[in-house]
Each structure stands twice: as C-alpha cells, then as structure tokens.
Amino acid sequence: MSEHPEAGAPRAGKPSATEGGARSHRGAVIAVVVLIVVAGIVIAGILPRIKARAAVRMETIALAVPAVSVIHLKQGAPHQEIVLPANMQAFTDAPIYARTNGYLKKWYTDIGAHVKAGQLLADIDTPEVDQQLSQARAQLNTAKANYNLAQITAQRYQDLKNTEAVAKQDVDNASGAFQASAATVASAEYQVKYLEQLESFKRIYAPFDGVITARNTDIGALISSGSNGGVTTQLFHISATRTLRVYVNVPQQYSQAAKPGLTAALTLQEFPGRRFAGKLVRTSDAIDMASRTLLVEVDVDNPTGELLPGAYAEVHLKLPMDVPTFILPVNALIFRSQGLQVATVVDGSRAVLVPVTLGRDFGNEVEVVSGLTGQESVITSPPDSLVSGETVRIATPAKGAGAP
C-alpha cells in the first residue's frame, strides 16, 4: 500500500509564506542598520571637518581685526619750564672820563676795588687850568677896582649935574662907564667860577657804589677832556653788581605768558648744582622782527658779588599754561600726508584718527597742546594700515602686566 503524505503537511524543499516574510523583514532591518552605520561613519568624518572649517573661518575673521594696545593720557604740568640762554649785566654801568685837561697825578683804586659813592678815585694835575684861574682872579680884581672908580666918578657927576659945572654928556659918559664896569665884574666873576669848576674836576670821584672793572690810565698820563677836539680817554669803568640785570630773549610762542612778576632761576656752569633766584621785572612789549623774540629783564640779587657781570647763564622760566597739555610717548604718533595724528579707540572697538599739535619734545615723550581732551584711549604703535572708523580689539594684557 503506498504511503501518501498527510494533507496539509509542508512540502520538502519549498519555504512557506511565513518563512519568506520573516526573511524579508530581517533583510530590511539589516539594510537599515547598515545604512545607519554608514551614515554615522560619514557624519563622524564630515562634522569635524565642518567644525574645523568654521573654526578656521572664525579665527580668520578674528585675526582680520587688528589687536591694539591703548594707554590713557597723562596730564601735563600746569606750569611749563623753558630754559633760555641769557647775558648778565651790571645793574648800573658807567665809564669815567675826565672833564679837564692835565696829567694824572695819582690814582687810588685799581680793578676789583669796591668803592662807595663819592669816594676819590684819582687826582689830575692841571697847571694850565691853575694859571688860567689865577689870571681870571686877577682880572676880576682889576674889574672890581675899575668898578669902584666908575661908581665914585658917576656919583660925583650926578652931584654936579644940577650945578651946571659939568656937561650933561659927561654925566652920561660917567653913568655908562659905571654900568660897563658892573658888567665887566659880572663877566669876570663867571669866568672865575667856570675855571674853579674845571679846577674841581681835577679830582675824580665814584658816582655810585660799585666795583672798578677797568683802569685805563696811570701816573703821568696825559689827560684830555675832549673839549678842544682831542681824543678822550676812559680813565675808569665802574659797575654796580649788588643787583644784576639778566636779559633773555623769549620765543614768540611764549611771549604772552612772560609777564612781570614771574619767578626765575639762573644756572651757571661755574656753579654746578646751584640755582640763583631771580624775578622778571619788565619786558620790551615788542617782538623783535629779526629773531621773533621778546626781550625780558630778570633781576637777580648778588649781595656777595659771586655772580659776575658779562657772564653767560641759563634762565629757567616757569610759565603758566593757559590750556591743559598732555604727555604722550612718541610711538603713539602717526606721520601721514594729512598731518600729525594719533589713533584713539571709541566705544571699545572703533578706531578714530585725531589731528594733534605738539609742544615740547622730551625725547621719548612729547607734549600735546591741542587736539585731545584727556578722556581718550590712545593706541600705541598703531598699524601702518589703520584708518579712521576701522574695527579694532583692545589686547588683553598678559598676567602680571600692567593695564595698557
């Protein structure tokens, strides 16, 4: 009897519908997993590159903004001191000449001698003047004798005029002779006084307190007053040195600040480390067109006489400043065709170029007299390509370093 498989039993070698569906589902899952793995691998490889590229882009943008260091302005002094060359002169200085002719008989003071007003400096022997004075006195005596005789004669004629014993003409002649004699006496008296005055000039006196700085004569030297057209010779030179005049040429830019009453200090090479106090007493009130300077006078007390007239000195003048000034390092300056400028940072990120005017140069630093208010943050060592309005970033100082 042949065997037949049971009805409903699966055939050998052919999968059932249930098994085929399970296999298809499994394959789809595997494919999805594979795709996910591949996508993850791709994403894992691309994302770092994207991030690195973005970081490079951001770093490039950041590096394109220049980093700058800034400083805050330092206020200048309310007084500025200028140092100027000066010439020292005696407060009073005069040459001494003779007023009469003769020969030097004797001198009593030499160079360096300190004399008082009215002190005798020298004697002059005046034989010609002496003889002229003797002659003038004799002529005066003669004139007086003639005057007395004319007076007596005129009086007698006046007494006889009414007696008709003399003519009226004789009376008039006697009166005229009397008046002429009076005039002759007056003239002779003036001549005597003139010669006595010349006689008094034979003694040379100091006109004021001072020091003799020159003696240009000696005993026996011929003295000429120059009254006869001769060459006059300076006998002595005297200078008052208790107070010295110091003349300074102040540049025009400081002329408005150089006013009388300012204090000054003098320095001299022969007195290292010392300063001598002075005071500005007057100015010329005019600018010299050749040098464009204002001539001022500074008086310095010299009670000990250690300061010498004619010496060279340097005067330190402290002049008040009408406008505030600021001090900047020279590496903050920008030299361009637009003129001298400095770069400032506004709002913490924007550069602005400001034109400035300089005052004095201190070497590593300069004085700014206009263009800044004092509130700016000034860029030091600005880039050559920096322009106004450009975005900048302020560099953070390193640890332990001071703020810029």
CORWO-V966540 format. One record per residue. N is the residue number from 1. PHI is phi in whole degrees, -180 to 180 (999 if undefined). D_LAST is the distance of its C-alpha to the last C-alpha in Angstrom with 1 decimal. Layout:
# CORWO-V966540
[[N PHI D_LAST] [N PHI D_LAST]]
This chain:
# CORWO-V966540
[[1 999 113.8] [2 -77 110.7] [3 -94 107.4] [4 -121 105.1] [5 -66 101.7] [6 -69 101.0] [7 -66 100.1] [8 87 96.4] [9 -80 95.3] [10 -65 92.4] [11 -79 93.4] [12 -71 92.5] [13 87 89.8] [14 -128 88.4] [15 -71 85.4] [16 -84 85.7] [17 -64 83.7] [18 -68 81.7] [19 -67 80.6] [20 -66 79.5] [21 -67 77.3] [22 -66 75.6] [23 -67 74.9] [24 -64 73.4] [25 -64 71.1] [26 -66 70.0] [27 -64 69.2] [28 -65 67.1] [29 -64 65.1] [30 -63 64.6] [31 -63 63.5] [32 -63 61.0] [33 -62 59.6] [34 -62 59.4] [35 -61 57.6] [36 -65 55.2] [37 -63 54.5] [38 -64 54.1] [39 -62 51.8] [40 -63 49.7] [41 -64 49.5] [42 -65 48.6] [43 -63 46.0] [44 -63 44.6] [45 -85 44.2] [46 -86 42.8] [47 -56 40.3] [48 -59 37.9] [49 -66 38.1] [50 -63 37.3] [51 -64 34.4] [52 -63 33.1] [53 -65 33.5] [54 -64 31.7] [55 -64 28.8] [56 -64 28.8] [57 -63 28.9] [58 -64 26.0] [59 -67 24.0] [60 -63 25.0] [61 -64 24.0] [62 -66 20.6] [63 -71 20.1] [64 -69 21.3] [65 -87 18.3] [66 -65 15.7] [67 -92 12.3] [68 -128 9.5] [69 -106 5.9] [70 -122 5.2] [71 -130 5.0] [72 -103 7.8] [73 -66 11.1] [74 -104 12.8] [75 -68 16.5] [76 -77 19.1] [77 -69 22.1] [78 -66 25.0] [79 -122 27.3] [80 -109 26.9] [81 -103 29.0] [82 -113 30.9] [83 -114 33.0] [84 -130 36.3] [85 -72 39.5] [86 -149 42.5] [87 -115 46.3] [88 -97 48.0] [89 -133 51.5] [90 -66 54.2] [91 -64 54.5] [92 -133 58.1] [93 -141 59.6] [94 -148 63.2] [95 -84 65.7] [96 -111 69.2] [97 -114 72.2] [98 -88 75.9] [99 -111 78.0] [100 -147 81.3] [101 -93 82.9] [102 162 84.1] [103 -128 83.1] [104 -70 80.4] [105 -87 82.4] [106 -165 79.7] [107 -117 75.9] [108 -116 74.4] [109 -134 70.6] [110 -118 68.6] [111 -61 64.9] [112 87 62.5] [113 -78 64.9] [114 -90 63.6] [115 -121 66.2] [116 -106 66.9] [117 -61 68.0] [118 88 71.8] [119 -75 72.0] [120 -72 74.6] [121 -101 73.1] [122 -162 76.3] [123 -118 79.9] [124 -116 81.6] [125 -87 85.3] [126 -123 86.7] [127 -64 90.4] [128 -66 90.8] [129 -65 89.3] [130 -61 91.5] [131 -67 94.6] [132 -65 93.6] [133 -67 93.1] [134 -63 96.5] [135 -65 98.1] [136 -65 96.4] [137 -67 97.7] [138 -65 101.2] [139 -65 101.0] [140 -66 99.9] [141 -65 102.9] [142 -63 105.2] [143 -64 103.7] [144 -67 104.3] [145 -64 107.9] [146 -63 108.5] [147 -65 106.9] [148 -64 109.2] [149 -65 112.3] [150 -66 111.3] [151 -67 110.7] [152 -66 114.2] [153 -64 115.8] [154 -64 114.2] [155 -67 115.2] [156 -64 118.8] [157 -64 119.0] [158 -66 117.6] [159 -69 120.4] [160 -91 123.1] [161 -63 121.8] [162 -83 124.0] [163 -94 127.1] [164 60 127.3] [165 -85 127.8] [166 -127 124.7] [167 -79 123.5] [168 -64 120.5] [169 -64 118.9] [170 -64 119.1] [171 -63 117.4] [172 -66 114.6] [173 -64 114.3] [174 -67 114.1] [175 -66 111.4] [176 -65 109.4] [177 -64 109.7] [178 -65 108.5] [179 -67 105.3] [180 -64 104.7] [181 -64 105.0] [182 -63 102.5] [183 -66 100.0] [184 -64 100.7] [185 -65 100.0] [186 -62 96.7] [187 -63 95.7] [188 -65 96.6] [189 -65 94.6] [190 -65 91.5] [191 -65 92.1] [192 -65 92.3] [193 -63 89.2] [194 -63 87.3] [195 -70 88.5] [196 -64 87.7] [197 -66 84.2] [198 -63 84.0] [199 -62 85.5] [200 -71 82.7] [201 -75 80.1] [202 -70 81.4] [203 -108 79.1] [204 -98 75.4] [205 -116 73.1] [206 -73 69.4] [207 -79 68.2] [208 -159 65.2] [209 -66 63.4] [210 179 61.6] [211 -123 61.6] [212 -78 63.9] [213 -101 61.7] [214 -156 64.6] [215 -133 68.4] [216 -111 70.1] [217 -145 73.8] [218 -153 76.2] [219 -60 79.7] [220 90 82.3] [221 -71 79.9] [222 -73 81.3] [223 -109 79.6] [224 -126 79.6] [225 -84 78.5] [226 81 78.4] [227 -70 80.9] [228 -102 83.3] [229 86 80.8] [230 -78 79.9] [231 -82 76.5] [232 -84 74.8] [233 -119 73.1] [234 -73 70.2] [235 -81 71.4] [236 -135 68.3] [237 -132 64.7] [238 -125 63.2] [239 -133 59.6] [240 -92 58.4] [241 -113 55.2] [242 -65 54.6] [243 -129 52.1] [244 -111 50.4] [245 -96 49.3] [246 -119 46.1] [247 -101 45.6] [248 -128 42.2] [249 -99 41.4] [250 -89 38.3] [251 -57 36.7] [252 -58 37.5] [253 -66 33.9] [254 -106 34.0] [255 -65 37.7] [256 -71 37.2] [257 -88 35.2] [258 -84 37.7] [259 -115 40.2] [260 -56 42.9] [261 108 42.0] [262 -70 38.6] [263 -86 38.2] [264 -143 37.7] [265 -132 37.6] [266 -110 39.5] [267 -125 38.7] [268 -130 41.3] [269 -63 41.3] [270 -77 44.4] [271 -126 42.6] [272 -64 39.4] [273 83 37.1] [274 -108 39.2] [275 -128 38.6] [276 -111 41.5] [277 -76 41.1] [278 -141 42.4] [279 -143 42.6] [280 -77 42.5] [281 -107 46.0] [282 -162 46.7] [283 -130 45.7] [284 -78 47.8] [285 55 46.6] [286 -157 46.8] [287 -90 44.5] [288 -70 46.2] [289 -70 46.6] [290 -77 46.5] [291 -105 43.3] [292 54 41.6] [293 -132 41.1] [294 -107 42.3] [295 -81 44.6] [296 -125 43.9] [297 -116 45.7] [298 -115 44.3] [299 -97 46.8] [300 -128 46.4] [301 -71 48.8] [302 -138 50.5] [303 -65 53.0] [304 -89 53.3] [305 77 53.6] [306 -76 51.0] [307 -87 49.3] [308 -108 51.6] [309 -64 52.2] [310 90 51.4] [311 -78 48.3] [312 -91 45.0] [313 -143 42.0] [314 -114 38.4] [315 -102 37.7] [316 -101 34.4] [317 -106 34.3] [318 -98 31.9] [319 -103 31.9] [320 -68 30.6] [321 -96 28.1] [322 -76 29.5] [323 -124 26.3] [324 -69 22.7] [325 -122 20.5] [326 -134 16.9] [327 -110 15.2] [328 -128 13.2] [329 -72 12.8] [330 -68 15.6] [331 -77 13.8] [332 -93 12.7] [333 -86 16.4] [334 -119 18.7] [335 -105 22.3] [336 -136 24.7] [337 -65 28.2] [338 -75 27.2] [339 113 25.8] [340 -74 22.5] [341 -139 19.7] [342 -130 15.9] [343 -99 14.4] [344 -121 13.0] [345 -108 12.4] [346 -114 15.3] [347 60 16.3] [348 77 13.2] [349 -149 15.0] [350 -122 16.7] [351 -89 15.9] [352 -133 17.8] [353 -91 18.6] [354 -121 19.4] [355 -73 21.9] [356 -134 21.2] [357 -120 23.4] [358 -94 22.6] [359 -106 24.2] [360 -85 24.1] [361 -109 22.6] [362 -103 21.3] [363 98 20.9] [364 -80 17.3] [365 -130 16.4] [366 -132 18.4] [367 -101 19.5] [368 -104 19.5] [369 -101 22.6] [370 -158 22.9] [371 112 21.3] [372 -124 18.3] [373 -103 18.7] [374 103 15.6] [375 -98 14.5] [376 -76 12.8] [377 -101 9.3] [378 -97 9.6] [379 -82 9.2] [380 -97 9.1] [381 48 12.1] [382 -66 13.5] [383 -62 16.4] [384 -65 19.8] [385 -89 21.3] [386 -66 18.8] [387 -125 21.0] [388 -67 20.8] [389 94 21.1] [390 -70 19.8] [391 -79 18.3] [392 -135 14.8] [393 -127 12.7] [394 -82 9.0] [395 -67 8.4] [396 -82 8.3] [397 -64 6.8] [398 -65 10.1] [399 -62 12.2] [400 90 12.0] [401 -90 8.6] [402 -73 6.3] [403 -66 3.8] [404 -67 0.0]]
